[in-house]
Amino acid sequence: MLDDQIILQMPPDLQMTEEQFFEFCQINRDLRIETNKFGELLIMSPTGS
């Protein structure tokens, strides 16, 4: 799948609420998705097989 992480920078007016982020993660369960302190989305390959 992905070799490294992908970092998506989001404009301030497109920031997700916690509920929206949770739903986004549920829709994309095959990816490991996190946010950092800058509001960026970090998308990584899942760990393990």
C-alpha positions as CSV (number, residue, x, y, z in Angstrom):
1,M,0.0,0.0,0.0
2,L,1.8,3.2,1.1
3,D,5.5,3.2,1.7
4,D,5.6,6.3,3.9
5,Q,3.1,8.5,5.5
6,I,1.1,11.1,3.5
7,I,0.6,14.5,5.2
8,L,-2.5,16.4,4.2
9,Q,-2.6,20.1,5.2
10,M,-6.1,21.3,5.8
11,P,-7.3,24.9,5.5
12,P,-8.7,26.2,8.8
13,D,-12.2,26.4,7.4
14,L,-12.1,22.7,6.5
15,Q,-11.1,21.4,10.0
16,M,-13.2,18.4,11.1
17,T,-14.9,18.0,14.4
18,E,-14.0,15.0,16.5
19,E,-17.2,13.3,15.3
20,Q,-16.4,14.0,11.7
21,F,-12.8,12.7,12.1
22,F,-14.1,9.5,13.7
23,E,-16.5,9.0,10.8
24,F,-13.7,9.7,8.3
25,C,-11.5,7.0,10.0
26,Q,-14.4,4.5,10.1
27,I,-15.0,5.0,6.4
28,N,-11.2,4.4,5.7
29,R,-10.6,1.6,8.2
30,D,-7.8,0.1,6.0
31,L,-5.6,3.1,6.7
32,R,-4.0,4.4,9.9
33,I,-5.1,8.0,10.2
34,E,-4.0,10.5,12.8
35,T,-3.9,14.2,13.3
36,N,-1.0,16.3,14.7
37,K,-0.8,19.5,16.7
38,F,-0.8,21.5,13.5
39,G,-4.2,20.1,12.3
40,E,-2.6,18.1,9.5
41,L,-3.9,14.6,8.6
42,L,-1.3,11.9,8.7
43,I,-2.2,8.9,6.6
44,M,-0.1,5.7,7.0
45,S,-0.2,2.1,5.8
46,P,-1.8,-0.2,8.4
47,T,0.7,-2.0,10.7
48,G,0.9,-5.8,10.5
49,S,-0.6,-7.8,7.8
